[in-house]
Amino acid sequence: MNQEESSTDFKEFLEGMSEHLTELRNRLIIIVLSLCFAIIIAFFFSDSIMAFLARPIGGLEKLQSIEITENFTAVFRVALLAGLVLDSPIIFYEILAFILPALKSNEKRILFTFLPLLILFFIAGILFAFFILLPAAIPFLTSFTDIPTTIRTNSYFSFTTNMLFWIGIVFEMPIFIYFLTKVKIVNSGLLLKNWRQAVVICAILAMLITPTVDPVNMTILLIPLVLLYFLSILFAKIAER
């Protein structure tokens, strides 16, 4: 009898896993297809987007392409970033929708409340990087020595898109902490108690992300990181209610 019950439980487990994997596959397909569609749309506007992203260095005329495929690679990088930003509501929604069945009704309501915040924090990080961090970093990097600097197209857009994307991800810290608190991995008391260590970690992270070695640019990124950490503590308190 015990063996039959164990066999039945195992079959139910496999059926449940099969359903979850099928749902995961379907949601990944939606994410991939919507992202491809968003990238295609962004591709048609790539000239305008590239001209906008080139403002910190004085426009596209300041760039130089050497390799045959360099312009195409740069356009693809820009279209990929723009596509991610454009498709971010669908990506975040599909991820949250996959998690929803495991949550209680009140947790589902809170989760959908945080969906706009996920998008808002991501875009805020991109805007911070573009309007504050890049204008401070590029003059420092291009005038670091007396050697004339010719900025290559692919190099510039690779540098720019990587910075915009990763700082956008870093700005998701409060939302990430909220979910970690929900699953009982961290709590607000622990975060507040270890704030000094967190500031040190933020400083190391700012040093790794910042493309320059000067303390001014590092501080420009460090301040919002520390503020985001203390905002994360507030989000953790909300998650504990």
Contacts in CASP RR format, 6 or more apart in sequence:
PFRMAT RR
TARGET T0000
AUTHOR 0000-0000-0000
METHOD contacts of the structure
MODEL  1
MNQEESSTDFKEFLEGMSEHLTELRNRLIIIVLSLCFAIIIAFFFSDSIM
AFLARPIGGLEKLQSIEITENFTAVFRVALLAGLVLDSPIIFYEILAFIL
PALKSNEKRILFTFLPLLILFFIAGILFAFFILLPAAIPFLTSFTDIPTT
IRTNSYFSFTTNMLFWIGIVFEMPIFIYFLTKVKIVNSGLLLKNWRQAVV
ICAILAMLITPTVDPVNMTILLIPLVLLYFLSILFAKIAER
23 98 0 8 1.000
24 98 0 8 1.000
27 94 0 8 1.000
27 95 0 8 1.000
27 97 0 8 1.000
27 98 0 8 1.000
28 94 0 8 1.000
30 90 0 8 1.000
30 94 0 8 1.000
31 87 0 8 1.000
31 90 0 8 1.000
31 91 0 8 1.000
31 94 0 8 1.000
34 87 0 8 1.000
34 90 0 8 1.000
34 91 0 8 1.000
35 83 0 8 1.000
35 84 0 8 1.000
35 87 0 8 1.000
35 90 0 8 1.000
35 91 0 8 1.000
37 87 0 8 1.000
38 82 0 8 1.000
38 83 0 8 1.000
38 84 0 8 1.000
38 86 0 8 1.000
38 87 0 8 1.000
39 79 0 8 1.000
39 80 0 8 1.000
39 82 0 8 1.000
39 83 0 8 1.000
41 83 0 8 1.000
41 86 0 8 1.000
42 49 0 8 1.000
42 78 0 8 1.000
42 79 0 8 1.000
42 80 0 8 1.000
42 82 0 8 1.000
42 83 0 8 1.000
42 86 0 8 1.000
43 75 0 8 1.000
43 76 0 8 1.000
43 79 0 8 1.000
45 82 0 8 1.000
46 75 0 8 1.000
46 78 0 8 1.000
46 79 0 8 1.000
46 82 0 8 1.000
49 78 0 8 1.000
49 79 0 8 1.000
49 82 0 8 1.000
50 60 0 8 1.000
50 74 0 8 1.000
50 75 0 8 1.000
50 78 0 8 1.000
50 157 0 8 1.000
51 59 0 8 1.000
51 60 0 8 1.000
53 78 0 8 1.000
53 130 0 8 1.000
53 157 0 8 1.000
53 160 0 8 1.000
53 161 0 8 1.000
54 60 0 8 1.000
54 62 0 8 1.000
54 63 0 8 1.000
54 156 0 8 1.000
56 130 0 8 1.000
56 134 0 8 1.000
56 135 0 8 1.000
56 138 0 8 1.000
56 160 0 8 1.000
57 63 0 8 1.000
57 138 0 8 1.000
57 142 0 8 1.000
57 151 0 8 1.000
57 156 0 8 1.000
62 151 0 8 1.000
63 151 0 8 1.000
63 152 0 8 1.000
63 153 0 8 1.000
63 156 0 8 1.000
64 150 0 8 1.000
64 151 0 8 1.000
64 152 0 8 1.000
64 153 0 8 1.000
65 71 0 8 1.000
65 74 0 8 1.000
65 152 0 8 1.000
65 153 0 8 1.000
65 154 0 8 1.000
66 152 0 8 1.000
67 154 0 8 1.000
70 152 0 8 1.000
70 153 0 8 1.000
70 154 0 8 1.000
71 153 0 8 1.000
73 154 0 8 1.000
74 153 0 8 1.000
74 154 0 8 1.000
74 156 0 8 1.000
74 157 0 8 1.000
74 158 0 8 1.000
77 154 0 8 1.000
77 157 0 8 1.000
77 158 0 8 1.000
77 161 0 8 1.000
78 157 0 8 1.000
78 161 0 8 1.000
80 161 0 8 1.000
81 161 0 8 1.000
81 164 0 8 1.000
81 165 0 8 1.000
84 91 0 8 1.000
84 165 0 8 1.000
85 122 0 8 1.000
85 123 0 8 1.000
85 126 0 8 1.000
88 118 0 8 1.000
88 119 0 8 1.000
88 122 0 8 1.000
88 123 0 8 1.000
89 115 0 8 1.000
89 119 0 8 1.000
92 115 0 8 1.000
92 118 0 8 1.000
92 119 0 8 1.000
93 115 0 8 1.000
96 111 0 8 1.000
96 112 0 8 1.000
96 115 0 8 1.000
99 111 0 8 1.000
100 108 0 8 1.000
100 111 0 8 1.000
103 111 0 8 1.000
107 182 0 8 1.000
114 175 0 8 1.000
114 178 0 8 1.000
117 174 0 8 1.000
117 175 0 8 1.000
118 172 0 8 1.000
118 175 0 8 1.000
121 168 0 8 1.000
121 171 0 8 1.000
121 172 0 8 1.000
121 174 0 8 1.000
121 175 0 8 1.000
122 168 0 8 1.000
122 169 0 8 1.000
122 171 0 8 1.000
122 172 0 8 1.000
123 168 0 8 1.000
124 168 0 8 1.000
124 171 0 8 1.000
125 164 0 8 1.000
125 167 0 8 1.000
125 168 0 8 1.000
125 170 0 8 1.000
125 171 0 8 1.000
126 164 0 8 1.000
126 165 0 8 1.000
126 167 0 8 1.000
126 168 0 8 1.000
128 167 0 8 1.000
128 171 0 8 1.000
128 224 0 8 1.000
129 163 0 8 1.000
129 164 0 8 1.000
129 167 0 8 1.000
129 168 0 8 1.000
130 164 0 8 1.000
132 220 0 8 1.000
133 163 0 8 1.000
133 167 0 8 1.000
133 210 0 8 1.000
133 217 0 8 1.000
133 220 0 8 1.000
133 221 0 8 1.000
134 160 0 8 1.000
134 163 0 8 1.000
136 216 0 8 1.000
136 217 0 8 1.000
136 220 0 8 1.000
137 210 0 8 1.000
137 211 0 8 1.000
137 212 0 8 1.000
137 217 0 8 1.000
140 212 0 8 1.000
140 214 0 8 1.000
140 217 0 8 1.000
141 149 0 8 1.000
141 211 0 8 1.000
141 212 0 8 1.000
142 149 0 8 1.000
142 151 0 8 1.000
143 149 0 8 1.000
159 211 0 8 1.000
163 209 0 8 1.000
163 211 0 8 1.000
166 209 0 8 1.000
167 209 0 8 1.000
167 221 0 8 1.000
170 205 0 8 1.000
170 209 0 8 1.000
170 225 0 8 1.000
170 228 0 8 1.000
171 224 0 8 1.000
171 228 0 8 1.000
173 225 0 8 1.000
173 228 0 8 1.000
173 229 0 8 1.000
173 231 0 8 1.000
173 232 0 8 1.000
174 228 0 8 1.000
174 231 0 8 1.000
174 232 0 8 1.000
174 234 0 8 1.000
174 235 0 8 1.000
175 235 0 8 1.000
176 232 0 8 1.000
177 186 0 8 1.000
177 191 0 8 1.000
177 232 0 8 1.000
177 233 0 8 1.000
177 235 0 8 1.000
177 236 0 8 1.000
178 232 0 8 1.000
178 235 0 8 1.000
178 236 0 8 1.000
178 238 0 8 1.000
178 239 0 8 1.000
179 239 0 8 1.000
180 186 0 8 1.000
180 236 0 8 1.000
181 187 0 8 1.000
181 188 0 8 1.000
181 235 0 8 1.000
181 236 0 8 1.000
181 239 0 8 1.000
181 240 0 8 1.000
182 239 0 8 1.000
186 236 0 8 1.000
187 236 0 8 1.000
187 240 0 8 1.000
188 233 0 8 1.000
188 236 0 8 1.000
188 237 0 8 1.000
188 240 0 8 1.000
189 233 0 8 1.000
189 236 0 8 1.000
191 198 0 8 1.000
191 229 0 8 1.000
191 232 0 8 1.000
191 233 0 8 1.000
191 236 0 8 1.000
192 233 0 8 1.000
195 229 0 8 1.000
195 230 0 8 1.000
195 233 0 8 1.000
198 226 0 8 1.000
198 229 0 8 1.000
199 226 0 8 1.000
199 229 0 8 1.000
202 222 0 8 1.000
202 225 0 8 1.000
202 226 0 8 1.000
202 229 0 8 1.000
203 218 0 8 1.000
203 222 0 8 1.000
205 225 0 8 1.000
206 218 0 8 1.000
206 219 0 8 1.000
206 221 0 8 1.000
206 222 0 8 1.000
206 225 0 8 1.000
207 218 0 8 1.000
209 221 0 8 1.000
210 217 0 8 1.000
210 218 0 8 1.000
210 220 0 8 1.000
210 221 0 8 1.000
211 217 0 8 1.000
212 218 0 8 1.000
END
